[in-house]
């Protein structure tokens, strides 16, 4: 018999982790029966769909995220990275920023660590950018603006073409939404540079499958294709990338595309911390769970979100979408409460309400139940849905204000400098290229690498 409260440890500060914690608080309100702890690398959770507008400058980047602490009342929040998960000892080692590693014991463990961009499909992806975190969005924005500054004064037409070329590898929802927002951003940006013609901008979207957005019906995917092509995007399906080198994308047929911006949107794989655990997993590396979200073979380990394979009533895994994670959290909280009180667990059952994609510039595409929507209506529904998915009224108000301002003014071209004063202007060198830009790039690249590390999302 335990002498203290039952310890529930949640790893991950995304939709799954935060919503599980909030509903556990409701179930155990004013109770000393349990101790809830949530660990996340960041002290905020990201409303991922809004990252595209944060990257293009429509949204203030901070408004695309929500601080975790104000959302939780009785949960102990720890900002730290997950270092090790020891299932045998029921212990998790975490490393707070600039602090020593610490061990956290648990009685029930919730894995909500999310996923990372799949960079295993194409050799040389270390030379490409990912788009998964707030840091990625800020870095991409800075990167594109910097390339425009260089293209404005570039006299070599070949180098200029490379500076103004973007290659996006992947054709799923994330890739299409990113392409839609970035093309509008770059077109608006070019109006502020007298020596850059919008027609000089090249955008290639490369998809290995026969069509883009396999999550949607073919006619909807065709609408998205035509919308992007009208903006100059070369949508190339049945096109596999052979390898990536710095500033160059190589295709199997021998074609090479010089590009200073190469983006990977090749799907998501589970967080590496999860893939190393001695748990049953599917072929994608996600933790296999019972319909109740309890990990197979374990009575005190639970998983949800991108790192979990949760079967629906027909036995097929639910898609790893935000709308599912938001609803998985409350049911998982109920099942943990039922397990603690020796009551029967209930399976997670949810019917997908639809899929939406924003294509930028008042365009969107999607399906709501059986209804297909396109154009302005789809764009408006997309914005409305995610606005009300964002917790806290003050955050929603900030977003609405940002959207209103964006309707009246052009995109801001200010780069958000993340360098410190003593790293911005290092000692000059006689070597070519030894200016502050190189060190700033290294700093941002290090941050981008950290954002796709093994920490919880």
Secondary structure by P-SEA (a helix, b strand, c coil): cccccbbbbbccccaaaaaaaaaaaaaacccccbbbbbbbcccccccccaaaaaaaccccccccccccccccccccccccccccccccccbbbbbcccccbbbbbbcbbbcccccccccccccccccccccccaaaaaaaaaaaaaaaaaaaccccaaaaaaaabbbbccccaaaaaaaaaaaaaaaaaaaaccccccccbbbbbbbccccccccccaaaaaaaaaaaaaacccccccccccccccccccccccccccccbbbbcccccccccccccccccccccccccccccccccccccccccccccccccccccccccaaaaaaaaaaaaaaaaaaaabbbbbcccccccbbbbbcccccccccccccccccaaaaaaaaaaaaaacccaaaaaaaaaaaaaaaccccccccccccccccccccccccccccaaaaaaaaaaaaaaaaaccccc
